[in-house]
Amino acid sequence: MNLKQNLGIILIVLGALMLILSYVCSLEDYNFYNIGALLVIIIGIVTHIVVTKRS
């Protein structure tokens, strides 16, 4: 498997792990961290769609 094909999925999982980590480490009050995780998930979804359409 090519890394380019899995980049979107990797970003989605990374964003989800960031949200889980923020809950475990009591960082849910820091909005910039949660917004960053949300942006990583959205970028991952868009990347996955674009790469899937091109291949």
N, C-alpha and C positions, 0 to 999 in steps of 0.2 A: 504494500500500500504506500502511496505517495503522501508525504507530509502535507502537500498543498491540498489534497483532497480531504484531509482530516482536520485542517486548520480551524474550520468553523466549529466542529464538534469539540475540539480541544479548548477553544475560547469559551464555549458554553459551559463546559465542565469546570474550567478555571474560575469563571464568574460564580458558578454555584458553590464551589469550594470557598471562595472569598466570603460569600454570604454565610455559609456554615461556620467559618472561622470567626466572623464578626459576632455570631450568636454565642459561640463557645467562649470567646475571650471578652465578652461583654462590650463589644464595640458598636452595638446597634444604635447608640446615641450619636455616633459620628456620621453625619449625613454624607460627607464627602466620600467616605469609604463605601457606603452602601450605593451611592450614585455611581461611583467608579465601577463597582461590581455589576450594576445594572447595565452600564454602557458596554462593559466587556461582553455581557450576554447578548445584548442587541447587536453589537458588531459581529459576534460569532454567528448569530442567526442570519444576518445579511450576507456574511462571507460564505456560509454554507449554501445559501440559495444561489448566489452568483456562481460559485464553483460548480454546483450541481447542474445549473443551466448550461454552462459552457462545455461540460463533458458529456 
